[in-house]
Amino acid sequence: MLENSDVPLATRATIAGDWADLLREHFVALDVSDIDDRTRFTGAVQSAQLAHVKVAAVQSMEQRIVRSNSLIRDDGADYLQIGMIRRGSAIVRQDERECVLRCGDYVLYDTTRPFDWQFEGHPNDGFWGLEVFTWPRPSLALADAEIRSLTAVAFDGHTGVSGLLGRFLHDLASVRMASDVAGAEAEIIEEISDLVKSFLHTTIRPVASYRNDLYEMALSVIDDRIEDPSLSPVNIAESVAVSIRQLHRVFAEHGTTVSRSIRRRRLEVCRREMVRHGTAERSLTQIAHRWGFTDPSTFSRAFKAEFGMSPRRYRSESLAASLDSANPASPR
């Protein structure tokens, strides 16, 4: 058996009043209600950070969990999450839609807008189980309008392409909660994140308006010129032949700004290069400069704000994980 000192331990709450605090520690600010028997309440969360993705397993009693506008204003967490039911069932509501999830089904939801989970426990004991996968919003490269078309839509976790992705995600959670896979986590997460992005892009409901086409054209210009430190909204407007005012309006309709989109896409390509094989000899400053950041301190602050840790720490942890993978623990 391999030595396993990094297995995440579950944290528990036996008082209903403590449960919302525990969920906030592991996820985002949430309100909990509709717990029938508070005298025998129990809930547990087990979570682990894999590169830029957080994986968690949650179990508790029948209840309602809500993220309201006031809670969003309080913490401003900017994540996309996939929740997969492993026991019991749930009704999920967001963006004026709702769906029903049975065991194995999963759903995408966005922490920047209100959502509502109504959990129903298994008939045998009244408990439900949920696996949650959390990405920083920019890492999945979805526009706000695209995200809105996908939230509160049930995906079948058993058959077809959605079933294939569901099995990948469940296996990732199961392995991470059972053993130390840190050695390969950066590469594994990149591959699974790419699979998630591909799946979500193929299921996006088509948006045929001129403004959405214009938005995609503008993003293509950003990607083509991402290395140019002088890239600006003015340049992009000229490239797609619209006024600067019209360009800003299109990005606002997608819940973002031109400058923020440039910064996010630059940060994402920097993050990828930092963990790519063969780039260890490149300094963070060199990587930042290559992708349009002229000031290292500005890059460092922006990276930490986007991904929750400094670029130096992110890179060192990824390097340590790669070394662990190359030198596995000796059998005991």
C-alpha positions, -999 to 999 in steps of 0.1 A, spaced: 0 0 0 13 35 -8 18 59 20 -11 83 20 -7 113 43 -25 138 21 -60 123 20 -85 151 28 -105 144 60 -142 152 61 -153 181 83 -187 176 100 -215 196 116 -239 181 141 -258 214 147 -279 228 119 -269 263 128 -232 255 120 -239 239 87 -241 271 66 -208 282 81 -192 249 71 -205 252 36 -192 287 33 -157 275 43 -156 249 15 -177 267 -12 -194 301 -12 -218 319 11 -251 299 13 -284 299 33 -298 266 46 -334 260 55 -362 234 55 -344 209 78 -371 187 93 -354 173 123 -327 196 137 -322 176 168 -305 148 149 -289 169 122 -256 158 106 -237 170 76 -202 164 62 -179 180 36 -147 165 22 -128 187 -2 -94 189 -20 -77 214 -42 -64 200 -75 -44 227 -93 -71 254 -101 -101 230 -95 -117 222 -62 -133 188 -58 -157 181 -29 -180 154 -16 -210 165 5 -235 145 25 -264 156 47 -302 154 54 -331 168 34 -329 206 31 -329 236 9 -297 255 0 -300 289 -15 -275 316 -28 -292 349 -28 -283 383 -42 -274 396 -8 -249 367 -3 -234 373 -37 -228 409 -28 -212 398 4 -185 374 -10 -185 381 -48 -172 345 -55 -167 341 -93 -169 303 -100 -186 278 -122 -196 246 -104 -208 212 -115 -229 194 -90 -234 156 -94 -260 137 -73 -246 105 -59 -274 97 -34 -310 109 -32 -323 135 -56 -325 173 -61 -343 201 -78 -320 229 -90 -332 264 -101 -312 292 -117 -318 318 -145 -356 312 -145 -352 274 -151 -353 243 -130 -343 207 -134 -346 175 -115 -314 154 -108 -314 117 -100 -285 96 -89 -256 101 -114 -270 132 -131 -253 166 -129 -258 203 -135 -238 234 -142 -244 265 -120 -229 299 -116 -220 315 -82 -223 350 -96 -262 347 -98 -288 333 -74 -294 296 -74 -315 272 -53 -310 235 -45 -338 215 -29 -324 181 -17 -344 150 -11 -328 121 8 -326 85 -1 -358 66 9 -338 42 31 -323 68 55 -332 104 43 -296 113 33 -284 127 1 -249 129 -14 -234 154 -38 -200 157 -56 -191 193 -65 -164 205 -90 -155 241 -88 -136 261 -115 -126 298 -115 -150 311 -141 -124 322 -167 -107 288 -168 -137 273 -187 -137 301 -213 -175 305 -215 -192 338 -223 -219 350 -198 -246 344 -224 -234 309 -230 -233 301 -193 -269 314 -189 -280 290 -216 -265 260 -197 -274 266 -160 -301 245 -144 -300 220 -173 -299 183 -162 -271 162 -178 -275 125 -179 -246 110 -161 -252 74 -174 -254 75 -212 -239 92 -242 -213 119 -241 -227 134 -209 -224 100 -193 -188 97 -204 -180 131 -188 -199 122 -157 -179 90 -152 -146 110 -156 -158 135 -130 -170 109 -106 -137 89 -110 -117 121 -103 -136 127 -71 -135 91 -60 -97 87 -66 -89 121 -50 -109 113 -18 -94 79 -15 -57 84 -23 -30 109 -31 -30 117 -68 -12 151 -64 17 140 -86 -2 142 -118 -29 166 -108 -19 195 -131 -20 174 -163 -51 155 -152 -70 187 -144 -60 203 -177 -73 173 -196 -106 170 -177 -111 208 -179 -106 206 -217 -132 178 -218 -157 198 -198 -152 229 -220 -156 208 -252 -188 192 -238 -203 224 -227 -195 242 -260 -212 214 -280 -244 217 -259 -247 255 -259 -280 265 -274 -273 284 -306 -273 322 -304 -278 336 -339 -279 373 -333 -255 397 -349 -243 410 -315 -232 375 -304 -214 370 -337 -197 403 -331 -187 393 -296 -172 360 -309 -153 380 -336 -139 403 -309 -128 374 -288 -110 359 -318 -92 392 -323 -81 392 -286 -68 356 -290 -50 364 -322 -33 394 -307 -30 383 -270 8 388 -271 5 424 -280 8 446 -249 -7 476 -268 -40 456 -275 -69 478 -265 -107 482 -270 -99 508 -297 -78 483 -317 -104 456 -314 -133 479 -325 -113 488 -356 -106 452 -363 -143 442 -363 -154 474 -379 -177 488 -352 -177 519 -330 -160 516 -296 -193 524 -279 -210 495 -297 -181 471 -288 -184 480 -251 -222 475 -253 -218 440 -267 -194 430 -240 -217 445 -213 -245 423 -226 -222 393 -219 -216 404 -184 -180 416 -188 -159 444 -203 -134 444 -231 -104 451 -209 -114 424 -184 -118 399 -212 -83 407 -224 -68 404 -189 -86 371 -182 -76 355 -214 -40 366 -209 -40 352 -174 -53 319 -186 -26 314 -213 0 324 -187 -13 298 -163 -12 271 -189 24 279 -199 35 279 -162 26 243 -159 34 231 -194 63 206 -198 95 222 -211 88 257 -197 105 253 -163 135 274 -174 113 304 -183 108 329 -155 74 342 -145 85 376 -158 93 361 -192 60 343 -194 41 374 -183 59 395 -209 54 370 -236 16 372 -231 13 410 -229 20 419 -193 46 446 -192 47 449 -154 55 418 -132 38 432 -101 6 440 -121 7 404 -134 12 389 -100 -17 409 -85 -40 400 -114 -31 363 -112 -38 361 -75 -71 379 -79 -82 355 -107 -69 321 -94 -67 326 -56 -29 323 -52 2 340 -64 18 328 -97 50 318 -78 30 296 -54 9 281 -82 40 272 -102 59 258 -72 30 236 -61 26 223 -97 64 216 -99 63 198 -65 34 177 -77 53 167 -109 83 157 -88 61 136 -66 48 119 -97 83 111 -109 93 98 -74 64 79 -60 64 67 -24 80 33 -18 56 5 -9 55 -4 27 
